[in-house]
Amino acid sequence: MNRTLLVVAALAVALPAFAGPKDEVSKPLKVIVNSVRYGKDLAALKLFAGEEQGKFLLGDDWAKGTDAQRKEFIDQFHQLFGKIAFPKIRKNFENLDTVIYDEPTLTADRAAIGSTILINHPMKKQELKVKYDVIKQASGWKVIDVAVLGDSMLTGIRDDQIRPIMKEGGWDNLLKLMKDKNAELKDVVLK
């Protein structure tokens, strides 16, 4: 009997090592979905790859910023993203039925993984196709970008907001406008 318990315990400890790429890559996505759904926004934001997002959003300008500017950008961007996007997402997730993840496409330390989010609203059922671009960092997989129905979140923000602001006044202007917008949204508290 003790031998059986020992074997079961050894298997329980070893099973995470046998997790496939789909489980490994989708785990932080599940945490983000549940964190946003239940108002744990700060936990969700920790699973976004701020440095990679900044490089994408600012392109060549990213390298021109100081370490302090880049750090502040990531902080301001994540606060704004959490304050603007999470309440809208949370509203949709009130009727979340299930999320089905596809097999990821892995390339070195990056992966793309699709999902189907089923929203079971009493008035209208919805099926959202969402694709995530993620990167493996020392602390695990983190989200760089999210595309809903084929539209990249970061591409839209970069083209419609960041590029025009940077052309108008560079890093100082961008960070000032981000701080101003965060101050304007002071009533939205991230928990």
Rosetta constraint file for C-alpha pairs under 8 A:
AtomPair CA 1 CA 5 HARMONIC 6.47 0.50
AtomPair CA 2 CA 6 HARMONIC 6.14 0.50
AtomPair CA 3 CA 7 HARMONIC 6.25 0.50
AtomPair CA 4 CA 8 HARMONIC 6.20 0.50
AtomPair CA 5 CA 9 HARMONIC 6.03 0.50
AtomPair CA 6 CA 10 HARMONIC 6.10 0.50
AtomPair CA 7 CA 11 HARMONIC 6.19 0.50
AtomPair CA 8 CA 12 HARMONIC 6.21 0.50
AtomPair CA 9 CA 13 HARMONIC 6.32 0.50
AtomPair CA 10 CA 14 HARMONIC 6.12 0.50
AtomPair CA 11 CA 15 HARMONIC 5.86 0.50
AtomPair CA 12 CA 16 HARMONIC 7.92 0.50
AtomPair CA 14 CA 18 HARMONIC 7.08 0.50
AtomPair CA 15 CA 19 HARMONIC 6.76 0.50
AtomPair CA 19 CA 23 HARMONIC 5.92 0.50
AtomPair CA 19 CA 24 HARMONIC 6.47 0.50
AtomPair CA 20 CA 24 HARMONIC 6.25 0.50
AtomPair CA 21 CA 25 HARMONIC 5.88 0.50
AtomPair CA 21 CA 103 HARMONIC 7.61 0.50
AtomPair CA 21 CA 104 HARMONIC 6.92 0.50
AtomPair CA 22 CA 26 HARMONIC 5.81 0.50
AtomPair CA 22 CA 101 HARMONIC 7.63 0.50
AtomPair CA 22 CA 102 HARMONIC 7.29 0.50
AtomPair CA 22 CA 103 HARMONIC 5.32 0.50
AtomPair CA 22 CA 104 HARMONIC 5.84 0.50
AtomPair CA 23 CA 27 HARMONIC 5.88 0.50
AtomPair CA 24 CA 141 HARMONIC 7.86 0.50
AtomPair CA 25 CA 29 HARMONIC 7.57 0.50
AtomPair CA 25 CA 104 HARMONIC 7.23 0.50
AtomPair CA 25 CA 111 HARMONIC 7.62 0.50
AtomPair CA 25 CA 113 HARMONIC 7.71 0.50
AtomPair CA 25 CA 134 HARMONIC 7.86 0.50
AtomPair CA 25 CA 141 HARMONIC 6.27 0.50
AtomPair CA 26 CA 30 HARMONIC 6.24 0.50
AtomPair CA 26 CA 101 HARMONIC 6.96 0.50
AtomPair CA 26 CA 113 HARMONIC 7.70 0.50
AtomPair CA 27 CA 31 HARMONIC 6.42 0.50
AtomPair CA 28 CA 32 HARMONIC 6.14 0.50
AtomPair CA 28 CA 47 HARMONIC 6.60 0.50
AtomPair CA 28 CA 141 HARMONIC 6.56 0.50
AtomPair CA 28 CA 142 HARMONIC 6.90 0.50
AtomPair CA 29 CA 33 HARMONIC 6.17 0.50
AtomPair CA 29 CA 143 HARMONIC 7.81 0.50
AtomPair CA 30 CA 34 HARMONIC 6.16 0.50
AtomPair CA 31 CA 35 HARMONIC 5.81 0.50
AtomPair CA 31 CA 44 HARMONIC 6.88 0.50
AtomPair CA 32 CA 36 HARMONIC 6.01 0.50
AtomPair CA 32 CA 43 HARMONIC 7.47 0.50
AtomPair CA 32 CA 44 HARMONIC 4.57 0.50
AtomPair CA 32 CA 45 HARMONIC 7.78 0.50
AtomPair CA 32 CA 47 HARMONIC 7.07 0.50
AtomPair CA 33 CA 37 HARMONIC 5.97 0.50
AtomPair CA 33 CA 44 HARMONIC 7.74 0.50
AtomPair CA 34 CA 38 HARMONIC 6.06 0.50
AtomPair CA 35 CA 39 HARMONIC 6.02 0.50
AtomPair CA 35 CA 40 HARMONIC 4.58 0.50
AtomPair CA 35 CA 41 HARMONIC 6.02 0.50
AtomPair CA 35 CA 43 HARMONIC 6.35 0.50
AtomPair CA 35 CA 44 HARMONIC 5.52 0.50
AtomPair CA 36 CA 40 HARMONIC 5.69 0.50
AtomPair CA 36 CA 41 HARMONIC 5.39 0.50
AtomPair CA 36 CA 44 HARMONIC 6.38 0.50
AtomPair CA 36 CA 86 HARMONIC 6.24 0.50
AtomPair CA 36 CA 89 HARMONIC 7.40 0.50
AtomPair CA 36 CA 90 HARMONIC 6.03 0.50
AtomPair CA 37 CA 89 HARMONIC 7.64 0.50
AtomPair CA 37 CA 90 HARMONIC 5.03 0.50
AtomPair CA 37 CA 93 HARMONIC 5.80 0.50
AtomPair CA 37 CA 94 HARMONIC 7.25 0.50
AtomPair CA 38 CA 90 HARMONIC 7.70 0.50
AtomPair CA 39 CA 90 HARMONIC 7.68 0.50
AtomPair CA 39 CA 191 HARMONIC 6.69 0.50
AtomPair CA 40 CA 44 HARMONIC 6.66 0.50
AtomPair CA 40 CA 190 HARMONIC 7.63 0.50
AtomPair CA 40 CA 191 HARMONIC 5.48 0.50
AtomPair CA 41 CA 45 HARMONIC 6.21 0.50
AtomPair CA 41 CA 82 HARMONIC 6.57 0.50
AtomPair CA 41 CA 86 HARMONIC 7.30 0.50
AtomPair CA 41 CA 190 HARMONIC 5.65 0.50
AtomPair CA 41 CA 191 HARMONIC 5.52 0.50
AtomPair CA 42 CA 46 HARMONIC 6.42 0.50
AtomPair CA 42 CA 190 HARMONIC 6.27 0.50
AtomPair CA 42 CA 191 HARMONIC 5.67 0.50
AtomPair CA 43 CA 47 HARMONIC 7.22 0.50
AtomPair CA 44 CA 48 HARMONIC 7.45 0.50
AtomPair CA 45 CA 78 HARMONIC 6.58 0.50
AtomPair CA 45 CA 82 HARMONIC 7.23 0.50
AtomPair CA 47 CA 141 HARMONIC 7.55 0.50
AtomPair CA 47 CA 142 HARMONIC 4.95 0.50
AtomPair CA 47 CA 143 HARMONIC 6.25 0.50
AtomPair CA 48 CA 142 HARMONIC 5.08 0.50
AtomPair CA 48 CA 143 HARMONIC 4.60 0.50
AtomPair CA 48 CA 144 HARMONIC 6.09 0.50
AtomPair CA 49 CA 53 HARMONIC 6.13 0.50
AtomPair CA 49 CA 134 HARMONIC 8.00 0.50
AtomPair CA 49 CA 135 HARMONIC 7.47 0.50
AtomPair CA 49 CA 142 HARMONIC 5.28 0.50
AtomPair CA 49 CA 143 HARMONIC 5.57 0.50
AtomPair CA 49 CA 144 HARMONIC 5.28 0.50
AtomPair CA 50 CA 54 HARMONIC 6.01 0.50
AtomPair CA 50 CA 74 HARMONIC 5.38 0.50
AtomPair CA 50 CA 78 HARMONIC 7.62 0.50
AtomPair CA 50 CA 144 HARMONIC 7.44 0.50
AtomPair CA 51 CA 55 HARMONIC 6.28 0.50
AtomPair CA 51 CA 70 HARMONIC 7.93 0.50
AtomPair CA 51 CA 74 HARMONIC 6.94 0.50
AtomPair CA 52 CA 56 HARMONIC 6.28 0.50
AtomPair CA 52 CA 144 HARMONIC 6.28 0.50
AtomPair CA 53 CA 57 HARMONIC 6.01 0.50
AtomPair CA 53 CA 144 HARMONIC 5.60 0.50
AtomPair CA 53 CA 145 HARMONIC 7.36 0.50
AtomPair CA 53 CA 154 HARMONIC 7.52 0.50
AtomPair CA 54 CA 58 HARMONIC 5.86 0.50
AtomPair CA 54 CA 59 HARMONIC 7.84 0.50
AtomPair CA 54 CA 62 HARMONIC 6.68 0.50
AtomPair CA 54 CA 70 HARMONIC 7.48 0.50
AtomPair CA 54 CA 73 HARMONIC 7.44 0.50
AtomPair CA 54 CA 74 HARMONIC 6.68 0.50
AtomPair CA 55 CA 59 HARMONIC 5.37 0.50
AtomPair CA 55 CA 60 HARMONIC 7.75 0.50
AtomPair CA 55 CA 62 HARMONIC 5.51 0.50
AtomPair CA 56 CA 154 HARMONIC 7.56 0.50
AtomPair CA 56 CA 158 HARMONIC 7.94 0.50
AtomPair CA 57 CA 154 HARMONIC 6.56 0.50
AtomPair CA 57 CA 155 HARMONIC 7.42 0.50
AtomPair CA 57 CA 157 HARMONIC 7.44 0.50
AtomPair CA 57 CA 158 HARMONIC 4.97 0.50
AtomPair CA 57 CA 162 HARMONIC 6.85 0.50
AtomPair CA 58 CA 62 HARMONIC 5.12 0.50
AtomPair CA 58 CA 158 HARMONIC 7.20 0.50
AtomPair CA 58 CA 162 HARMONIC 7.06 0.50
AtomPair CA 58 CA 163 HARMONIC 7.38 0.50
AtomPair CA 60 CA 64 HARMONIC 7.19 0.50
AtomPair CA 61 CA 65 HARMONIC 6.64 0.50
AtomPair CA 62 CA 70 HARMONIC 7.23 0.50
AtomPair CA 65 CA 69 HARMONIC 5.69 0.50
AtomPair CA 65 CA 70 HARMONIC 6.06 0.50
AtomPair CA 65 CA 171 HARMONIC 6.89 0.50
AtomPair CA 66 CA 70 HARMONIC 6.20 0.50
AtomPair CA 67 CA 71 HARMONIC 6.12 0.50
AtomPair CA 68 CA 72 HARMONIC 6.07 0.50
AtomPair CA 69 CA 73 HARMONIC 5.99 0.50
AtomPair CA 69 CA 171 HARMONIC 7.44 0.50
AtomPair CA 69 CA 175 HARMONIC 7.81 0.50
AtomPair CA 70 CA 74 HARMONIC 6.31 0.50
AtomPair CA 71 CA 75 HARMONIC 6.34 0.50
AtomPair CA 72 CA 76 HARMONIC 5.99 0.50
AtomPair CA 72 CA 175 HARMONIC 7.57 0.50
AtomPair CA 73 CA 77 HARMONIC 5.78 0.50
AtomPair CA 73 CA 175 HARMONIC 6.53 0.50
AtomPair CA 74 CA 78 HARMONIC 6.02 0.50
AtomPair CA 75 CA 79 HARMONIC 6.20 0.50
AtomPair CA 76 CA 80 HARMONIC 6.11 0.50
AtomPair CA 76 CA 175 HARMONIC 7.75 0.50
AtomPair CA 76 CA 178 HARMONIC 6.21 0.50
AtomPair CA 76 CA 179 HARMONIC 6.71 0.50
AtomPair CA 76 CA 182 HARMONIC 7.35 0.50
AtomPair CA 77 CA 81 HARMONIC 5.95 0.50
AtomPair CA 77 CA 178 HARMONIC 7.35 0.50
AtomPair CA 78 CA 82 HARMONIC 5.95 0.50
AtomPair CA 79 CA 83 HARMONIC 6.04 0.50
AtomPair CA 79 CA 182 HARMONIC 7.16 0.50
AtomPair CA 79 CA 190 HARMONIC 7.74 0.50
AtomPair CA 80 CA 84 HARMONIC 5.91 0.50
AtomPair CA 80 CA 178 HARMONIC 7.65 0.50
AtomPair CA 80 CA 181 HARMONIC 7.58 0.50
AtomPair CA 80 CA 182 HARMONIC 6.11 0.50
AtomPair CA 81 CA 85 HARMONIC 5.47 0.50
AtomPair CA 81 CA 86 HARMONIC 7.22 0.50
AtomPair CA 82 CA 86 HARMONIC 5.12 0.50
AtomPair CA 82 CA 87 HARMONIC 7.80 0.50
AtomPair CA 82 CA 190 HARMONIC 6.95 0.50
AtomPair CA 83 CA 87 HARMONIC 6.88 0.50
AtomPair CA 83 CA 185 HARMONIC 7.16 0.50
AtomPair CA 83 CA 188 HARMONIC 5.86 0.50
AtomPair CA 83 CA 189 HARMONIC 7.24 0.50
AtomPair CA 83 CA 190 HARMONIC 6.86 0.50
AtomPair CA 84 CA 88 HARMONIC 7.30 0.50
AtomPair CA 85 CA 89 HARMONIC 6.18 0.50
AtomPair CA 86 CA 90 HARMONIC 5.82 0.50
AtomPair CA 87 CA 91 HARMONIC 6.24 0.50
AtomPair CA 88 CA 92 HARMONIC 6.62 0.50
AtomPair CA 89 CA 93 HARMONIC 6.16 0.50
AtomPair CA 90 CA 94 HARMONIC 6.38 0.50
AtomPair CA 92 CA 96 HARMONIC 7.10 0.50
AtomPair CA 92 CA 119 HARMONIC 7.33 0.50
AtomPair CA 93 CA 119 HARMONIC 7.14 0.50
AtomPair CA 95 CA 119 HARMONIC 5.44 0.50
AtomPair CA 95 CA 120 HARMONIC 5.31 0.50
AtomPair CA 95 CA 121 HARMONIC 5.36 0.50
AtomPair CA 96 CA 117 HARMONIC 7.56 0.50
AtomPair CA 96 CA 118 HARMONIC 6.22 0.50
AtomPair CA 96 CA 119 HARMONIC 4.57 0.50
AtomPair CA 96 CA 120 HARMONIC 6.11 0.50
AtomPair CA 96 CA 121 HARMONIC 7.98 0.50
AtomPair CA 97 CA 117 HARMONIC 7.71 0.50
AtomPair CA 97 CA 118 HARMONIC 5.38 0.50
AtomPair CA 97 CA 119 HARMONIC 5.39 0.50
AtomPair CA 97 CA 120 HARMONIC 5.64 0.50
AtomPair CA 98 CA 117 HARMONIC 6.08 0.50
AtomPair CA 98 CA 118 HARMONIC 5.33 0.50
AtomPair CA 98 CA 119 HARMONIC 7.39 0.50
AtomPair CA 99 CA 115 HARMONIC 6.61 0.50
AtomPair CA 99 CA 116 HARMONIC 5.68 0.50
AtomPair CA 99 CA 117 HARMONIC 4.51 0.50
AtomPair CA 99 CA 118 HARMONIC 6.20 0.50
AtomPair CA 100 CA 115 HARMONIC 5.38 0.50
AtomPair CA 100 CA 116 HARMONIC 5.18 0.50
AtomPair CA 100 CA 117 HARMONIC 6.54 0.50
AtomPair CA 101 CA 113 HARMONIC 7.18 0.50
AtomPair CA 101 CA 114 HARMONIC 5.99 0.50
AtomPair CA 101 CA 115 HARMONIC 4.28 0.50
AtomPair CA 101 CA 116 HARMONIC 6.58 0.50
AtomPair CA 102 CA 113 HARMONIC 6.11 0.50
AtomPair CA 102 CA 114 HARMONIC 5.25 0.50
AtomPair CA 102 CA 115 HARMONIC 5.70 0.50
AtomPair CA 103 CA 113 HARMONIC 6.42 0.50
AtomPair CA 103 CA 114 HARMONIC 7.54 0.50
AtomPair CA 104 CA 111 HARMONIC 6.15 0.50
AtomPair CA 104 CA 112 HARMONIC 5.50 0.50
AtomPair CA 104 CA 113 HARMONIC 4.33 0.50
AtomPair CA 104 CA 114 HARMONIC 7.17 0.50
AtomPair CA 105 CA 111 HARMONIC 5.38 0.50
AtomPair CA 105 CA 112 HARMONIC 5.21 0.50
AtomPair CA 105 CA 113 HARMONIC 6.39 0.50
AtomPair CA 106 CA 110 HARMONIC 5.97 0.50
AtomPair CA 106 CA 111 HARMONIC 4.40 0.50
AtomPair CA 106 CA 112 HARMONIC 6.73 0.50
AtomPair CA 107 CA 111 HARMONIC 5.95 0.50
AtomPair CA 109 CA 135 HARMONIC 5.69 0.50
AtomPair CA 109 CA 136 HARMONIC 5.09 0.50
AtomPair CA 109 CA 137 HARMONIC 7.69 0.50
AtomPair CA 110 CA 133 HARMONIC 7.38 0.50
AtomPair CA 110 CA 134 HARMONIC 5.71 0.50
AtomPair CA 110 CA 135 HARMONIC 4.37 0.50
AtomPair CA 110 CA 136 HARMONIC 6.11 0.50
AtomPair CA 111 CA 133 HARMONIC 5.94 0.50
AtomPair CA 111 CA 134 HARMONIC 5.30 0.50
AtomPair CA 111 CA 135 HARMONIC 6.32 0.50
AtomPair CA 112 CA 131 HARMONIC 6.93 0.50
AtomPair CA 112 CA 132 HARMONIC 5.65 0.50
AtomPair CA 112 CA 133 HARMONIC 4.62 0.50
AtomPair CA 112 CA 134 HARMONIC 6.27 0.50
AtomPair CA 113 CA 131 HARMONIC 5.70 0.50
AtomPair CA 113 CA 132 HARMONIC 5.36 0.50
AtomPair CA 113 CA 133 HARMONIC 6.72 0.50
AtomPair CA 114 CA 129 HARMONIC 7.22 0.50
AtomPair CA 114 CA 130 HARMONIC 5.68 0.50
AtomPair CA 114 CA 131 HARMONIC 4.13 0.50
AtomPair CA 114 CA 132 HARMONIC 6.16 0.50
AtomPair CA 115 CA 129 HARMONIC 5.93 0.50
AtomPair CA 115 CA 130 HARMONIC 5.21 0.50
AtomPair CA 115 CA 131 HARMONIC 6.15 0.50
AtomPair CA 116 CA 127 HARMONIC 6.46 0.50
AtomPair CA 116 CA 128 HARMONIC 5.58 0.50
AtomPair CA 116 CA 129 HARMONIC 4.78 0.50
AtomPair CA 116 CA 130 HARMONIC 6.22 0.50
AtomPair CA 117 CA 127 HARMONIC 5.65 0.50
AtomPair CA 117 CA 128 HARMONIC 5.01 0.50
AtomPair CA 117 CA 129 HARMONIC 6.51 0.50
AtomPair CA 117 CA 130 HARMONIC 7.34 0.50
AtomPair CA 118 CA 125 HARMONIC 7.46 0.50
AtomPair CA 118 CA 126 HARMONIC 5.88 0.50
AtomPair CA 118 CA 127 HARMONIC 4.72 0.50
AtomPair CA 118 CA 128 HARMONIC 6.51 0.50
AtomPair CA 119 CA 125 HARMONIC 5.68 0.50
AtomPair CA 119 CA 126 HARMONIC 4.96 0.50
AtomPair CA 119 CA 127 HARMONIC 6.26 0.50
AtomPair CA 119 CA 128 HARMONIC 7.89 0.50
AtomPair CA 120 CA 124 HARMONIC 6.95 0.50
AtomPair CA 120 CA 125 HARMONIC 4.69 0.50
AtomPair CA 120 CA 126 HARMONIC 6.55 0.50
AtomPair CA 121 CA 125 HARMONIC 5.30 0.50
AtomPair CA 121 CA 126 HARMONIC 7.54 0.50
AtomPair CA 128 CA 148 HARMONIC 7.13 0.50
AtomPair CA 128 CA 149 HARMONIC 6.86 0.50
AtomPair CA 129 CA 148 HARMONIC 6.06 0.50
AtomPair CA 129 CA 149 HARMONIC 5.43 0.50
AtomPair CA 129 CA 150 HARMONIC 7.94 0.50
AtomPair CA 130 CA 146 HARMONIC 6.91 0.50
AtomPair CA 130 CA 147 HARMONIC 5.61 0.50
AtomPair CA 130 CA 148 HARMONIC 4.61 0.50
AtomPair CA 130 CA 149 HARMONIC 6.24 0.50
AtomPair CA 130 CA 150 HARMONIC 7.58 0.50
AtomPair CA 131 CA 146 HARMONIC 5.75 0.50
AtomPair CA 131 CA 147 HARMONIC 5.06 0.50
AtomPair CA 131 CA 148 HARMONIC 6.58 0.50
AtomPair CA 131 CA 150 HARMONIC 7.66 0.50
AtomPair CA 132 CA 143 HARMONIC 6.75 0.50
AtomPair CA 132 CA 144 HARMONIC 7.50 0.50
AtomPair CA 132 CA 145 HARMONIC 5.81 0.50
AtomPair CA 132 CA 146 HARMONIC 4.62 0.50
AtomPair CA 132 CA 147 HARMONIC 6.39 0.50
AtomPair CA 133 CA 143 HARMONIC 6.03 0.50
AtomPair CA 133 CA 144 HARMONIC 5.50 0.50
AtomPair CA 133 CA 145 HARMONIC 5.14 0.50
AtomPair CA 133 CA 146 HARMONIC 6.44 0.50
AtomPair CA 134 CA 141 HARMONIC 6.30 0.50
AtomPair CA 134 CA 142 HARMONIC 5.35 0.50
AtomPair CA 134 CA 143 HARMONIC 4.34 0.50
AtomPair CA 134 CA 144 HARMONIC 5.24 0.50
AtomPair CA 134 CA 145 HARMONIC 7.10 0.50
AtomPair CA 135 CA 141 HARMONIC 5.48 0.50
AtomPair CA 135 CA 142 HARMONIC 5.44 0.50
AtomPair CA 135 CA 143 HARMONIC 6.52 0.50
AtomPair CA 135 CA 144 HARMONIC 6.87 0.50
AtomPair CA 136 CA 140 HARMONIC 5.44 0.50
AtomPair CA 136 CA 141 HARMONIC 4.28 0.50
AtomPair CA 136 CA 142 HARMONIC 6.35 0.50
AtomPair CA 137 CA 141 HARMONIC 5.98 0.50
AtomPair CA 137 CA 142 HARMONIC 7.10 0.50
AtomPair CA 145 CA 152 HARMONIC 6.81 0.50
AtomPair CA 145 CA 153 HARMONIC 6.36 0.50
AtomPair CA 145 CA 154 HARMONIC 6.08 0.50
AtomPair CA 146 CA 152 HARMONIC 5.88 0.50
AtomPair CA 146 CA 153 HARMONIC 5.66 0.50
AtomPair CA 146 CA 154 HARMONIC 7.54 0.50
AtomPair CA 147 CA 151 HARMONIC 4.89 0.50
AtomPair CA 147 CA 152 HARMONIC 4.10 0.50
AtomPair CA 147 CA 153 HARMONIC 5.78 0.50
AtomPair CA 148 CA 152 HARMONIC 6.76 0.50
AtomPair CA 148 CA 153 HARMONIC 7.69 0.50
AtomPair CA 151 CA 155 HARMONIC 7.92 0.50
AtomPair CA 151 CA 156 HARMONIC 7.71 0.50
AtomPair CA 152 CA 156 HARMONIC 6.40 0.50
AtomPair CA 153 CA 157 HARMONIC 6.41 0.50
AtomPair CA 154 CA 158 HARMONIC 5.90 0.50
AtomPair CA 155 CA 159 HARMONIC 5.99 0.50
AtomPair CA 156 CA 160 HARMONIC 5.73 0.50
AtomPair CA 156 CA 161 HARMONIC 7.78 0.50
AtomPair CA 157 CA 161 HARMONIC 5.33 0.50
AtomPair CA 157 CA 162 HARMONIC 6.36 0.50
AtomPair CA 158 CA 162 HARMONIC 4.73 0.50
AtomPair CA 158 CA 163 HARMONIC 5.85 0.50
AtomPair CA 159 CA 163 HARMONIC 5.70 0.50
AtomPair CA 159 CA 164 HARMONIC 7.53 0.50
AtomPair CA 160 CA 164 HARMONIC 6.99 0.50
AtomPair CA 161 CA 165 HARMONIC 6.28 0.50
AtomPair CA 162 CA 166 HARMONIC 6.04 0.50
AtomPair CA 162 CA 174 HARMONIC 7.42 0.50
AtomPair CA 163 CA 167 HARMONIC 6.14 0.50
AtomPair CA 164 CA 168 HARMONIC 6.21 0.50
AtomPair CA 165 CA 169 HARMONIC 6.32 0.50
AtomPair CA 165 CA 170 HARMONIC 6.90 0.50
AtomPair CA 165 CA 173 HARMONIC 6.92 0.50
AtomPair CA 165 CA 174 HARMONIC 5.92 0.50
AtomPair CA 166 CA 170 HARMONIC 4.16 0.50
AtomPair CA 166 CA 171 HARMONIC 6.45 0.50
AtomPair CA 166 CA 173 HARMONIC 7.15 0.50
AtomPair CA 166 CA 174 HARMONIC 6.26 0.50
AtomPair CA 168 CA 173 HARMONIC 7.57 0.50
AtomPair CA 169 CA 173 HARMONIC 4.90 0.50
AtomPair CA 169 CA 174 HARMONIC 7.16 0.50
AtomPair CA 170 CA 174 HARMONIC 6.26 0.50
AtomPair CA 171 CA 175 HARMONIC 6.10 0.50
AtomPair CA 172 CA 176 HARMONIC 6.08 0.50
AtomPair CA 173 CA 177 HARMONIC 6.12 0.50
AtomPair CA 174 CA 178 HARMONIC 6.16 0.50
AtomPair CA 175 CA 179 HARMONIC 6.12 0.50
AtomPair CA 176 CA 180 HARMONIC 6.12 0.50
AtomPair CA 177 CA 181 HARMONIC 6.12 0.50
AtomPair CA 178 CA 182 HARMONIC 6.16 0.50
AtomPair CA 179 CA 183 HARMONIC 6.10 0.50
AtomPair CA 180 CA 184 HARMONIC 6.15 0.50
AtomPair CA 181 CA 185 HARMONIC 6.30 0.50
AtomPair CA 182 CA 186 HARMONIC 6.29 0.50
